[in-house]
Amino acid sequence: MGGKIKTWKKRWFVFDRNRRTLAYYADKHEAKMKGVIYFQAIEEVYYDHLKNAHKSPNPSLTFSVKTHDRVYYMVAPSPEAMRIWMDVIVTGAEGYIHFLV
């Protein structure tokens, strides 16, 4: 879901463990970056079926990534993809925290 205009848009996400970022683009050609989520900003990754998922095009595949500044609402293409993305994002964010300690 968009940050300023609350409409659902297709985005292409790239997880970069070396840069410790989750960048997102308008298309799979990765021509223009739309934004980036830094691992150190991630506070929580969760499945929110009660609060905001009802606004989603597919509520059962909607999950949230909470950062210091914003909550990103995302819809996965399948249950397996949702589990994998949530695990990867949580692992990356936790890995960053362990790296700092």
HELIX and SHEET records of a PDB file:
HELIX    1   1 PHE A   39  ALA A   41  5                                   3    
HELIX    2   2 ALA A   53  LYS A   55  5                                   3    
HELIX    3   3 PRO A   59  LEU A   61  5                                   3    
HELIX    4   4 PRO A   79  LEU A  100  1                                  22    
SHEET    1   A 3 TRP A  12  ASP A  16  0                                        
SHEET    2   A 3 THR A  21  TYR A  25 -1                                        
SHEET    3   A 3 MET A  33  TYR A  38 -1                                        
SHEET    1   B 3 ILE A  42  TYR A  46  0                                        
SHEET    2   B 3 THR A  62  THR A  67 -1                                        
SHEET    3   B 3 VAL A  71  VAL A  75 -1                                        
END                                                                             
